[in-house]
């Protein structure tokens, strides 16, 4: 009745050809990186042990562990989150629940895009000019974390805004009709329904913040410190900068040490990202509306 | 008003709408509502405050240089970046611009076709689990920190390039270009894929109903409909490559040079700031010159982002 003619066959063949071509292009992007990651795991896995994670570096960082850098990254991330999460969630609530569609909202959106797009080294310059010098925080965890917080603010804003907007408008209308104020509606209806989505954004931000190097180079992270930070006005070592230091700045560095540092850093970042993705998929599966 | 009043739990005299109504509602909840509105507004405006703040503070630090040592001709047209010279320091960033441009250009040459291809594959050909898995992999690849990429360039690509091409040094335009390409590609892929998915399915169905093949649908219908989004993706990728710091600092070889081949070492604008800011005295001409490079970087990326935003918003209007 309907037999494939010559044209049909040619079209089918060309469709398959393009599928193979684009599949090949995808593979070219993905496979080399996976091979590289496998090499990192293979080389770095050899040095990673509890001792490597929880002892101080010794012999001009060529031996010993990475504990001060690991702890410093935790400090930097936590202080940055304290600033960027409340600020970012507030901004997202404003954009999703209050903002009208006008030039002012567009200006805010453009500012958010630019905060994400400005080179990290320019954020570093801003951190030096504003926090280290103008506000007089000196090179400290506080100055570095504030710089990181501003740089990663868009991550929280975008994720939070998306999850707020995913809450159906009918939920809000039902609440308003009961006489609730806007804030009561947001607090009792919108936020509880969006909280997991916001959490995915926060986890993503942890991953971004932990991996950044340039913004902390001159604002609070030190190449090497003989002591651990005691408060936000101390300098600190950081894992990302430590990788830069051990792979470029230290003579006679044994090959495996930088691999180990790189593996720890990338493990933290990818774990956080996977957690965020898993949470998002769980959320999508659970959605009732 | 009366008919819609629920039978229980309302205050006895529900006030009429209007001024009196508003006034009567000024209880704790009303004031709290206004307070929160103010607080989230501050959050919203903070993004603008920060972007303006970035410009103000880097300009403030760079201003002394712009007022005294800055000569536009030398700054943009001289390849001599010798800020530490005792006799006569010169501040020409042409070689640094060439370094940034060559690395970003090579990276985009590789990354643009491949990430658009990958986006087409993920959006139009892959289905079900394969599609989901690829999207996750692309997202994870985009998350790898730039310092790790720099380390990969230094310790994996460097010996590989020396071996493969039989050249004395592997920290070159080629190395940084490949690293930067691999870095920018996942981001471009995922934005481009979003743009392709934003094309309504009824366009594809209409074309298929006319007897178009898969490729004809993509080439004649989907790509033209998504072209603004794709252009936006490319621009954001360019911006990302242009502003990348740690990876180019570690993989370019960091020597001031206008490259004549991909096997030359170069130095990028961003990397220069990262490498030299720590050694300069606050307020010295060298320090201020580095901030002036920062102003230049800020303005260029601002322009790229603005253009990308205008283009992407263009499609929203059309739809």
Interface residues (C-beta under 8 A of the other chain):
Chain A: X11 X12 X14 X15 X18 X19 X21 X22 X23 X25 X26 X28 X29 X30 X32 X33 X34 X36 X39 X40 X86 X87 X88 X89 X90 X91 X92 X93 X94 X95 X97 X98 X99 X107 X108 X109 X110 X111 X112 X113 X114 X115 X117 X118 X119 X120 X121 X122 X123 X124 X125 X126 X128 X129 X130 X133 X134 X150 X153 X154 X157 X179 X181 X182 X183 X184 X186 X207 X208 X210 X211 X212 X213 X214 X217 X218 X240 X241 X243 X244 X247 X248 X255 X258 X259 X262 X265 X266 X269 X270 X273 X274 X277
Chain B: X10 X29 X30 X32 X33 X36 X37 X39 X40 X41 X42 X43 X44 X45 X46 X47 X48 X50 X51 X53 X54 X57 X58 X60 X61 X113 X114 X115 X117 X118 X120 X121 X122 X124 X125 X126 X134 X136 X137 X138 X139 X140 X141 X143 X144 X145 X146 X147 X148 X150 X151 X152 X154 X155 X156 X182 X185 X186 X189 X213 X214 X215 X218 X236 X239 X240 X242 X243 X244 X245 X246 X250 X270 X273 X274 X277 X278 X282 X290 X291 X294 X297 X298 X301 X302 X304 X305 X306 X308 X309
